[in-house]
Amino acid sequence: MPPQKPPLPGIVLTVQGKPRIGPLTSFRFFAAIGVVMYHFLRGPDSGFSANSRFYLLTTYGQLGVAFFFILSGYILTYNYAWTREKVQRLDQRNFWWKRFARIYPLYLFALLIDIPVTVIHSVHVHGVSGAAIRVVPTFLTNVLLLEAWNSRLFGGWNPPGWTLSAEGFFYLAFPFLVRKLGWIHDGGWRAAAAKSASLLALGTLVMGSADWGRAALVAENPRLHETIYLLSYNPLIYATLFFMGMMLCLAEGRIRREGIGVSRCLNVFSGVILLAGVADVVLNIEIPPGLRMAGACLFFGSLILLGGGGGPAWFSKALSLSPLLLLGEASYAVYLLQFPVFYYFEKLWAGLGMGEFDPSAHSNRLFYLFYLIALIGSSVLAFKFLEQPARSFLQGRLPWSWKPIQATASRFVPRP
């Protein structure tokens, strides 16, 4: 392997020679808030004009899910497969257990507090007997993270949970997929970079085509419900984004280490893509489906490349402030708790004498403001007192046995 060249100015390297990725943690919060805005603030009924930039932002908010999938592939590869040696040392069972400990406690908590919401809604729509037939089996499929595979398995439970069903599938496949990308570590870096760019472009085309097909079916033939569901939620399609994140990480690693000139060009290209995305919002131009998803793949890939350590130092420093990092850590809770918190906050709002929430009214801005404050606050608390402790507890235990992992103490050898 060629000798490592010095890092670019502005790239802060860790002890292992990898750039710190604080900004990527902060980005997660903004992506989660974008999804919340898409679910609750989209449309003229929220009180915002359909011609406003804010409305455009809420429309684009759904793309935050694509960012999470790309980022997931990138971060896992960054942590577990940065080099061929790390891939070879990857312990599949340990990896799966840590992933389970990372996502499942909060996922299960969000599912449990969603029980009253889903049961009441199901009884209202299907009656008591009809609700019993639907609620119990679909609850079990959601517990098993299977709901994204078929619309009948979903059952109306906590809507954002489908992405965790997809993530679970990605985690199962990761140890096998990452070994298939070993060629990025071999041969000349230019050939590896060219092949990676071609595959990333192909992935962008696949996601753009799926997005266009879904939108076309919704507009022209909404009766094809199962096909629309497949294009909207099926993990096999979104595995493309996860795989793109993995490939992006490995290809970037070789370019940053061995192709300094190309690395600078990569920064310039990423900066141009980000400016184009900002310009689109400033000019208030809504990109049609298909092109929108393809553009999002380019935009999020560029954001990750600059935020992962390749960007200017001021960019990384500004996005690595402690409050932003805390919000980024709590973003998983923001994403998963948005619907349950909305339901309970709506009841609290009425109980405090603030009036019944009317989704068709144009005077709900104060309600939405306090809802977002309540969501962020409860998410930080959930991260501090549920997600983080549960993760530490589970990761400190051996899978299946629940026995604490005993650290092997090194023998003390006195110096001569």
Buried (B, 14 or more C-beta within 10 A) or exposed (E): EEEEEEBBEBBEEEEEEBBBBBBBBBBBBBBBBBBBBBBBBBEEEBBBEEEEEBBBBBBBBBBBBBBBBBBBBBBBBBBBBBBBEBBEEBEEEEBBBBBBBBBBBBBBBBBEBBBEBBBEBBBEEBEEEEBBEBBEEBBEBBBEBBBBBBBEBBBBBBBBBBBBBBBBBBBBBBBEBBEEBEEBBEEEBEEBBEBBEEBBBEBBBBBBBBBBBBBBBBEEEEEEEEEBBBBBBBBEBBBBBBBBBBBBBBBBBBBBBBBEEBBEEBBEBBBEBBEEBEEBBEEEEBBEBBEBBBBBBBBBBBBBBBBBBBBBEEBBEEBBEEEBBBBBBBBBBBBBBBBBBBBBBBEBBEEEEEEEBEEEEEEBEEBBEBBBEBBBEBBBEBBBEBBBEBBEEBBEBEBEEEEEEEEEEEEEEEEE
